[in-house]
Amino acid sequence: MNQPRPAAVLWDMDGTLVDTEPYWMAAETPLVESFGGSWSHEQALGLVGLGLEDSARILQGTGVRMSTDAIVDHLTTEVMRSLSETGVPFRPGARELLGDLRAAGIKTGLVTMSMRRMAETVVDLIDFDAFDVVVAGDDATRPKPFPDPYLQACEALGVAPEDTVAIEDSPNGLRSAVASGASVIGVPLMVSLTGAGAHALWDTLEGRTVDDITTFHAARRARLAAGAHAVQEPAR
């Protein structure tokens, strides 16, 4: 019997679809240093997966004397400049899997804490029609790790969260997607995802196909159904 495919696959952007985290770090360091502060790699890792306003407040704590909005705008502009110079730095296998999903007719959404103008820049640089919906940081009612961005994407796509698969690379992103009710795959990049709640951890997206996504989703749904059945019909 054919396994039912997910109604949609939802993608985080920075660190999951594209390897832009080094661009963010490269923008943060000179900004902090311009105000006489210092910024370590470990501190930069602490911002991975955070909403940009939360990140801006942390940078203010290092001495950056700019408003939250000004910091967000500055960092976004710097990362967009890097993108314009280098193109889209897809993570291994991400473009191929995204194209496979589109060819199979599965809905796709981009769920990112980056600003919409940056998300649209990345989407516009992809050489095929990649996403049915984009939920960006300035669209979200509450940022990750709240479930709101994923719930908003599901509503826009007209799908139930439990019928979707989400792909994330950060603990905050995983918590957001899991809290929404989606089946969640973690693909680590900069930080460990151990204990962050992913329903599966894949080392890479390279070589992954629609069939892998479908098998994962079907197994996850089967485990949930078995658990519900066990609650409804306890052993005698």
C-alpha positions as CSV (number, residue, x, y, z in Angstrom):
1,M,0.0,0.0,0.0
2,N,1.3,3.5,-0.9
3,Q,2.2,5.6,2.0
4,P,0.3,9.0,2.2
5,R,2.5,11.9,1.5
6,P,2.6,14.9,3.8
7,A,0.3,17.8,2.8
8,A,3.3,20.2,2.9
9,V,6.9,20.5,3.8
10,L,8.0,23.6,5.7
11,W,11.6,24.8,5.5
12,D,13.6,27.0,7.8
13,M,16.0,29.2,5.7
14,D,19.2,30.2,7.4
15,G,21.3,27.1,8.2
16,T,18.7,24.7,6.8
17,L,18.0,25.7,3.2
18,V,21.0,28.0,2.8
19,D,24.2,28.2,4.7
20,T,24.1,31.8,5.6
21,E,25.0,31.6,9.2
22,P,28.6,32.6,8.5
23,Y,27.3,35.7,6.8
24,W,25.3,36.7,9.9
25,M,28.4,36.1,12.1
26,A,30.6,38.1,9.7
27,A,28.1,41.0,10.0
28,E,27.8,40.8,13.8
29,T,31.5,41.0,14.7
30,P,32.5,44.3,13.1
31,L,29.2,45.9,14.3
32,V,30.0,45.0,18.0
33,E,33.7,46.0,17.5
34,S,32.7,49.4,16.1
35,F,31.2,50.2,19.5
36,G,34.4,49.0,21.3
37,G,33.0,45.6,22.3
38,S,34.1,42.0,21.5
39,W,32.1,39.2,19.9
40,S,33.2,35.6,20.2
41,H,32.2,32.6,18.0
42,E,30.5,31.1,21.0
43,Q,28.4,34.2,21.5
44,A,27.5,34.2,17.8
45,L,26.4,30.5,18.1
46,G,24.0,31.6,20.8
47,L,22.0,33.7,18.2
48,V,21.5,30.8,15.8
49,G,17.7,30.3,15.4
50,L,16.7,33.4,17.5
51,G,14.4,36.0,16.2
52,L,16.3,39.1,14.9
53,E,14.8,41.4,17.5
54,D,16.0,39.1,20.3
55,S,19.4,38.9,18.7
56,A,19.5,42.7,18.5
57,R,18.8,43.0,22.2
58,I,21.7,40.7,22.9
59,L,24.0,42.8,20.7
60,Q,22.8,45.9,22.6
61,G,24.0,44.2,25.8
62,T,27.5,44.1,24.3
63,G,27.5,47.9,23.9
64,V,25.9,48.4,20.4
65,R,24.3,51.8,20.8
66,M,21.7,51.4,18.1
67,S,17.9,50.8,18.2
68,T,16.6,47.3,17.8
69,D,15.2,48.1,14.4
70,A,18.4,49.7,13.3
71,I,20.5,46.7,14.2
72,V,18.1,44.3,12.4
73,D,18.2,46.5,9.3
74,H,22.0,46.8,9.4
75,L,22.6,43.1,9.8
76,T,20.0,42.2,7.1
77,T,21.5,44.6,4.6
78,E,25.0,43.2,5.2
79,V,23.8,39.6,4.7
80,M,21.9,40.6,1.6
81,R,25.0,42.2,0.2
82,S,27.0,39.0,0.8
83,L,24.2,37.0,-1.0
84,S,24.3,39.4,-3.9
85,E,28.0,38.8,-4.3
86,T,28.1,35.0,-3.8
87,G,24.6,33.8,-4.9
88,V,22.5,31.3,-2.9
89,P,24.8,29.0,-0.8
90,F,22.4,26.0,-0.6
91,R,23.2,23.4,2.0
92,P,24.1,20.0,0.5
93,G,21.0,18.3,-1.0
94,A,18.6,21.1,-0.1
95,R,18.0,22.4,-3.6
96,E,17.6,18.9,-5.0
97,L,15.1,17.9,-2.3
98,L,13.2,21.1,-2.7
99,G,12.9,20.6,-6.4
100,D,11.9,17.0,-5.9
101,L,9.0,18.1,-3.6
102,R,7.9,20.7,-6.1
103,A,7.9,18.1,-9.0
104,A,5.8,15.8,-6.8
105,G,3.2,18.4,-6.3
106,I,3.8,18.7,-2.5
107,K,3.2,22.2,-1.1
108,T,6.2,24.0,0.4
109,G,6.6,26.9,2.7
110,L,9.6,28.9,3.9
111,V,9.4,29.7,7.6
112,T,12.2,32.1,8.7
113,M,13.1,34.6,11.3
114,S,14.9,36.7,8.7
115,M,13.2,39.8,7.5
116,R,10.8,39.4,4.5
117,R,13.1,41.5,2.2
118,M,15.9,39.1,2.8
119,A,13.7,36.0,2.5
120,E,12.4,37.3,-0.8
121,T,15.9,37.9,-2.1
122,V,16.8,34.3,-1.4
123,V,13.6,33.0,-3.0
124,D,14.1,35.2,-6.0
125,L,17.6,33.9,-6.5
126,I,16.4,30.3,-6.7
127,D,16.0,29.3,-10.3
128,F,12.6,27.7,-10.0
129,D,9.3,28.4,-8.3
130,A,10.3,27.1,-4.9
131,F,7.6,28.1,-2.3
132,D,3.9,28.4,-2.1
133,V,4.1,30.7,1.0
134,V,6.8,32.6,2.9
135,V,6.4,33.5,6.6
136,A,9.2,35.8,7.6
137,G,10.3,37.3,10.9
138,D,8.3,40.5,10.4
139,D,5.2,38.5,9.6
140,A,5.2,36.3,12.7
141,T,2.9,37.1,15.5
142,R,5.5,35.7,17.9
143,P,9.0,34.5,16.9
144,K,10.5,31.1,17.1
145,P,10.6,29.2,19.5
146,F,6.9,30.0,19.7
147,P,4.9,27.9,17.3
148,D,3.3,30.9,15.6
149,P,5.4,31.1,12.4
150,Y,4.7,27.4,11.6
151,L,1.0,27.7,12.5
152,Q,0.8,30.8,10.3
153,A,2.4,28.9,7.4
154,C,-0.1,26.0,7.8
155,E,-3.0,28.4,7.8
156,A,-1.8,30.1,4.7
157,L,-1.4,26.8,2.9
158,G,-4.7,25.4,4.1
159,V,-3.1,22.4,5.7
160,A,-3.2,20.9,9.2
161,P,0.1,21.1,11.1
162,E,0.0,17.3,11.9
163,D,-0.1,16.7,8.1
164,T,3.2,18.6,7.6
165,V,6.9,18.0,7.8
166,A,9.2,20.7,9.0
167,I,13.0,20.8,8.5
168,E,15.2,22.8,10.9
169,D,18.8,23.3,12.0
170,S,18.5,25.0,15.3
171,P,17.1,24.2,18.8
172,N,14.8,27.2,18.8
173,G,13.6,26.3,15.3
174,L,13.0,22.7,16.3
175,R,11.0,23.8,19.4
176,S,8.9,26.1,17.3
177,A,8.1,23.4,14.7
178,V,7.5,20.7,17.3
179,A,5.1,22.9,19.3
180,S,3.1,23.5,16.1
181,G,2.3,19.8,15.8
182,A,4.4,19.2,12.7
183,S,6.6,16.1,12.2
184,V,10.1,17.6,12.5
185,I,13.5,16.7,11.0
186,G,16.6,18.2,12.4
187,V,19.6,18.7,10.2
188,P,22.4,20.1,12.4
189,L,24.9,22.7,11.1
190,M,26.4,25.1,13.7
191,V,25.0,23.7,16.9
192,S,24.0,20.4,18.4
193,L,20.3,19.4,18.2
194,T,20.6,16.6,20.7
195,G,17.7,16.8,23.2
196,A,16.0,19.6,21.3
197,G,13.0,17.5,20.4
198,A,13.4,16.6,16.7
199,H,11.5,13.5,15.7
200,A,14.4,12.5,13.5
201,L,18.0,13.8,13.0
202,W,19.5,13.6,9.5
203,D,23.2,14.3,9.1
204,T,22.6,15.8,5.7
205,L,19.9,16.3,3.1
206,E,22.2,15.1,0.4
207,G,20.6,12.1,-1.4
208,R,17.3,12.6,0.4
209,T,14.1,12.4,-1.7
210,V,10.3,12.7,-1.5
211,D,10.3,9.0,-0.6
212,D,12.4,9.6,2.4
213,I,10.2,12.5,3.6
214,T,7.1,10.3,3.0
215,T,8.5,7.3,4.9
216,F,9.5,9.5,7.8
217,H,6.1,11.2,8.0
218,A,4.2,7.9,7.7
219,A,6.3,6.4,10.5
220,R,5.7,9.4,12.7
221,R,2.0,9.3,12.1
222,A,1.9,5.6,12.8
223,R,3.7,6.0,16.1
224,L,1.2,8.8,17.1
225,A,-1.8,6.6,16.2
226,A,-0.4,3.7,18.1
227,G,0.1,5.8,21.1
228,A,-3.4,7.2,20.9
229,H,-4.8,3.7,20.5
230,A,-2.8,2.5,23.6
231,V,-4.3,5.4,25.6
232,Q,-7.8,4.6,24.4
233,E,-7.5,0.9,24.9
234,P,-5.2,0.1,27.8
235,A,-3.9,-3.5,28.1
236,R,-6.2,-5.8,30.1
